[in-house]
Amino acid sequence: MAPLRGAKRRKRKPERALPAQEQAPPVPQPLAGDWWDAFSRRLAAAAAPGKRFKECQNFETEFKMSRKTFDYLCSLIKGDFARKTQSFRNFRFGDKVILSVEDQVGVALLRLTTGESLMSIGTRFGMNHSSISNITWKFIECLEERAAGHLKWPDAEEMATIKAKFEKIQGLPNCCGAIDTTHILMCSSAQPNSNVWLDGENKNSMILQTVVDPDMRFRDVVSGWPGSLDDSCILRTSGFFRLCQKGSRLTGQMELPGEPAGSMVREYIVGDPSYPLLPWLMTPYQEHGLSSEKLEFNKHHAATRMVVQGALANLKERWQVLKGEVWRPDKHRLPRIIYACCLLNNIMIDLEDAVRDGKPASHNHDDGYRQQVSSVLDDEAATQRDLLSRYVSRLGSRLPK
């Protein structure tokens, strides 16, 4: 995974032991039932008029994940979270009850899943917006430190499984992933240098670029670049591009059955027309009057790309903080919020969370944005694409439709 812009951390200061008289009081435990019983009652009490109590009691509806995943997150970050929030004795609900680790994780998840403002979340719990901000940010920092293993480039064994799955989906052999970008919209008044962040649709945005596997798991993410840059430029400035260009990624080759001896196809990812055609990045044919063979390739190429479009649509739908305009975002923190949401997406996949099985109503994650087109074409890549086109055409009716 390429480093995120704005992700530089300050050196951690030595932790100071609290004097005896300053020690935090023990966190009160519910007299009966578990943590969710008390938390759901708070949600119900703060619910909008007309919202039924039973709706607030549904854990999966509120957090868009299973209880198993929630408990895993709490156990994963509990130690770090407690240390980072040693002043958590100051984090209290409106009735003065101190927030437990589970309470704080719940508050942070509500901020990410609902996209509500810090003020709105604070009002629901009788807390000030700065406490909500601190809790959410500490949760994100802990995820970065403890959950990074859930978002990584696959090893050789895992890559073999990924390639087999892609070929089974739409018949493209040796395919290792699908790449795309999406715009995270930001309130224009929050950006002093608005022209830098103004994209082609006259919206202020930050761009997320990602490579996704056939299970919609994020394998490489780059965020932090302003919306004024096009997809090709974002790609060329990414660490992923440099690794592929110098031969550290996507180097494996295979010989295509039915082709002359020595007809090799390199490992590659698929991308839409906004990307250059490279030996490790296959894009669709763009010229007019395409042969039936090339049209067939384009059809299966487009169907293969659906995994990344679906992953980005799911990301924005599940983590509503990334959907719509982000109000007054810190451009150094927003990339880390985006990364945290990608981590949470992968954790749900890794834990086989059934709540995630729902499909988005649409795969259009960038509604209102026109298709960009790149004219860059590498000769070696063009030869490889022709080989793939002939291979897909020969398989014909045996491919999924």
Disulfide bonds with the S-S distance in Angstrom:
none
